[in-house]
Amino acid sequence: AILDEVDRMLDIGFRDDIRKILGKMPKDRQTIFVSATISDEIEKLARSYMRNPEKIVTTGKSLTVQQVGQSYFSVERWDKASLLTHLIRKEEAALTLVFCRTKRTVDQVQKKLSRAKIDAHAIHGDMVQGKRNRVMQTLRDGKLNVLVCSDLAARGLDVEGISHVINYDLPEDPEIYIHRVGRTARAGRDGIAYSFVSPDQGDLLTAIEMLANIEIPIKVYDDFKPGPVPSEVRAHREHERVKKETEIKKKNRYAAPDQKEIDAKDERKFPGGVVPKKLPPKRLMGRTRTGRR
């Protein structure tokens, strides 16, 4: 009994099915569970299905094979689609897998590539099985250049000729990165893995490097020109800047107010009138009679 990708099979709701299948098999059997990554919890569960199990670790110092050339691009989120189009045209890859985090992003990226005259297909869990089968057959027949997919395709996809893997979205789970990259450089071949990393994802990239036990270098295309900052992003940044400054001033009651705040306070003291800037020309100089003696 051989169960591949055991970490996911025992983690996403198939435990009862696996228990039933193994329960109907002869007790005198050899059971093999295989996975590139496995947590302590899943390993303990896997051992419960086996007798006198032995753990065999076939990886070396790194969880990713040396034949995969890994690097990342530092890119803003709104420039990722343009960079992907530029990369595919520049690399002239034989077969490219583009991994996205959500099914909606898969469809959006596939449509943008198609509008850019790039032959791209999509595959994710919301597609009917018949359509998924047709896409996979086209892929195996070598008639497909770019496949945009969710992590559905990161597991168990064994297709020859995948030269490039592009992480359009970095996965939240670093282990998923290992499985994505493992789709290329199979059977001793070379492969390339690129990742798009936005400025706020440095910690996530570091977590991937620590798990894989490698340092992923940055890559830059000198001929790629980033687009302008979208208006909604500029508005959001300005809102956050003002909000941050306001919070700082609230914490420091001795901070000097700016001129706008001074003028606003003066307007409240003299509503609808002219704010005096100097002393009046005539003054009584304290010579008025008062009731005091």
C-alpha positions, 0 to 999 in steps of 0.5 A: 500500500503506497500513499503519496503526499501523505501529509495532505491526504491525512490533513484535509479530511481523507482520514476516514477513507484511508482508514477504511481502505487500509482496513480492507487490505491484508494485514500482512503487507508493506505500507509506504507513506511518501511526502516531501514535507511532514509535520510531527503530528502527521508523522505520528498519525501515519505511524499509527497505520504501520507496524515497526515503521522506519523513517527514510530521509532522502533529501540532503541539506536542502529540501529543494533539489540543486537543479532548481535555480531559485530567485525572487523579484521585489515587486509591488502588488499592482505591477505583478501582472505586468512583470509576469507578462514581461518575464514570460516573453523574455524567458521563452520557457518551454512550459511554465506553471504560474501558482496563485493563492486564490481561484479568483486570482488564477482566473484574473491572471489567465485572462490578462495573459490571454489579452497579452496574446500569451497562450495560457490556461487555468486550472483550479478546484472550482472547474468541473472535472471534465474541463480539468481533465481536458486541460491536463491532457493538453498539458501532457500532450505538450500543447500548452505553454503556460498553466495558471493554477492554484495549489491543487496542481502543486501536489501529484502533478508529474508532467515532463518538460516543466521548465519554469515555476513562478510563484505569482503569490507567495504561499502562506505556508512555506511547505507549499513552496517546497511542493510548488518548486518540486514540479520542475527539475524532475528526473535529473533535469534543470529547472527555474523557480521565480517568486514575486515578493512584495515589500511587506512579505520579507518575513514570509520569504525568510521563513521559506529560506529557513525551511528550505535551508537555502538563500534565495537571491534577488533577480532584477530585469533592468528593462522592466519599468514599474507602473505608477502607484494607483490612486487608491493606493496613494489615498490609502497611504496618505490616510495612514500617514495622517492617522499615524501623525495624529496618534503620535501627537496624541501620545505627546501632549507637549508636541508643538501644534502646526499652523493649521491647528492654531488657525482652526482654534482661532477661528473657533474663538472668533467665529465668522469674524476677523482674527486679530493679529495685533493689539488695537490702536487705542487702549485705555491703559488701565485708567478706567474707574473700577469698583475696587478701592 
